[in-house]
């Protein structure tokens, strides 16, 4: 009974990770500008890869009684680096004056930069 529940959890984690990775790839293809594309890639793909790695870690622990610390370290590394890299890419694109999509409503970074310039 317990083995069946763990297998269901593993399958759900891997399928959820695959679905989130699919959503990230669709977002990269369909979204209008570099800012929204980077957001889709950094958020959805990060969570998707983390779910897949957690499912694989649970599988090896359940099937072969092996706790793979490398998978846990990979999850932690991806969790820490991918959102930061996405933010830095977006900031570099903004500082390079790459235009936003026409449907963009507000520019919070522009307002923050203007406020910082007034304080100096």
C-alpha positions in Angstrom: 0.0 0.0 0.0 2.7 2.5 1.0 4.7 1.6 -2.2 1.7 2.4 -4.3 1.2 5.8 -2.7 4.9 6.6 -3.2 4.7 5.5 -6.8 1.7 7.8 -7.3 3.6 10.7 -5.7 6.6 10.1 -7.9 4.4 10.0 -11.0 2.6 13.2 -10.1 5.9 15.0 -9.4 7.5 13.9 -12.7 4.3 14.7 -14.7 3.9 18.0 -13.0 7.5 18.8 -13.8 7.1 17.9 -17.4 3.9 20.0 -17.6 5.6 23.0 -16.1 8.6 22.6 -18.5 6.1 22.5 -21.4 4.4 25.6 -20.2 7.8 27.3 -19.9 8.7 26.4 -23.5 5.3 27.6 -24.8 5.8 30.8 -22.9 9.3 31.4 -24.4 7.8 30.9 -27.9 4.6 32.8 -27.5 5.2 35.7 -25.2 5.9 39.1 -26.8 9.2 40.4 -25.4 12.4 39.4 -23.7 11.1 40.4 -20.2 8.1 38.1 -20.2 9.9 35.3 -22.0 12.7 35.4 -19.4 10.1 35.4 -16.6 8.4 32.3 -18.1 11.7 30.5 -18.6 13.1 31.3 -15.2 10.0 30.6 -13.1 8.2 27.7 -14.8 11.3 25.9 -15.9 12.9 26.1 -12.5 9.9 24.6 -10.8 9.5 22.0 -13.5 13.1 20.8 -13.2 12.9 20.8 -9.4 9.8 18.6 -9.5 11.4 16.2 -11.9 14.6 15.9 -9.8 12.6 15.5 -6.6 10.5 12.7 -8.3 13.8 11.0 -9.4 15.2 11.3 -5.9 12.1 9.7 -4.4 12.2 7.0 -7.1 15.8 6.0 -6.3 15.1 6.1 -2.6 12.0 4.0 -2.9 13.2 1.5 -5.6 16.8 1.0 -4.7 17.1 2.4 -1.1 19.7 4.9 -2.3 19.6 8.5 -1.1 21.2 10.6 -3.8 22.5 13.7 -2.2 23.6 15.0 -5.6 20.0 15.4 -6.7 19.2 17.4 -3.5 22.2 19.6 -4.2 21.1 20.0 -7.8 17.6 21.1 -6.6 19.1 23.6 -4.2 21.5 24.9 -6.8 18.8 25.4 -9.4 16.5 26.9 -6.8 19.1 29.5 -6.0 20.7 30.3 -9.4 17.9 30.2 -12.0 15.7 33.0 -10.6 18.8 35.2 -10.0 20.1 34.6 -13.5 16.7 35.4 -15.0 16.6 38.6 -13.0 20.1 39.6 -14.2 19.2 38.9 -17.8 16.1 41.0 -17.5 18.1 43.8 -15.8 20.7 43.7 -18.5 18.1 43.8 -21.2 16.5 46.8 -19.5 19.8 48.7 -19.2 20.5 47.9 -22.8 17.3 49.8 -23.6 15.6 46.8 -25.3 12.0 48.0 -25.7 9.1 46.4 -23.9 6.0 45.1 -25.7 3.3 47.5 -26.7 0.9 45.8 -24.3 3.1 46.6 -21.3 1.1 48.8 -18.9 3.7 50.0 -16.4 7.4 50.2 -15.9 8.2 50.0 -12.2 12.0 50.0 -12.7 11.8 53.3 -14.6 9.9 54.8 -11.7 12.4 53.5 -9.1 15.3 54.8 -11.1 13.7 58.2 -11.4 13.0 58.3 -7.7 16.7 57.3 -6.9 17.9 60.0 -9.3 15.8 62.6 -7.5 17.3 61.6 -4.1 20.9 62.1 -5.3 
